[in-house]
């Protein structure tokens, strides 16, 4: 069984959050939504740092980085170099997950993004985010709320 992420963030090449999807059961609390939004913003500092190239959470998949651990959440990030898309995913420290499981979650998020992006019926960014939101809700059935950044 795949580990359940606390949140998934997609950030575009201009460092603009496309979607911050909160998937944990506690998301009805606004504090959790704001916390994950802040974690997504903090992750941008790590992507811009020169140290980002040097750190890796996993020797088998060097694109996934262990960015930080804060308030019971371990935050990982992946930079898709071709598009400069940044994927940020946080997992509860209470959930034990190995490197392969983390890589599997990142691969699934990447696949969902690509499927929605190449959908010929998606005409603009708003429709893309609606498609992604629906796919994330379908994939992570335990979720309660998805937040679009302002």
Order of alpha helices (4+ residues) and beta strands (2+ residues): beta-beta-alpha-beta-beta-beta-alpha-alpha-beta
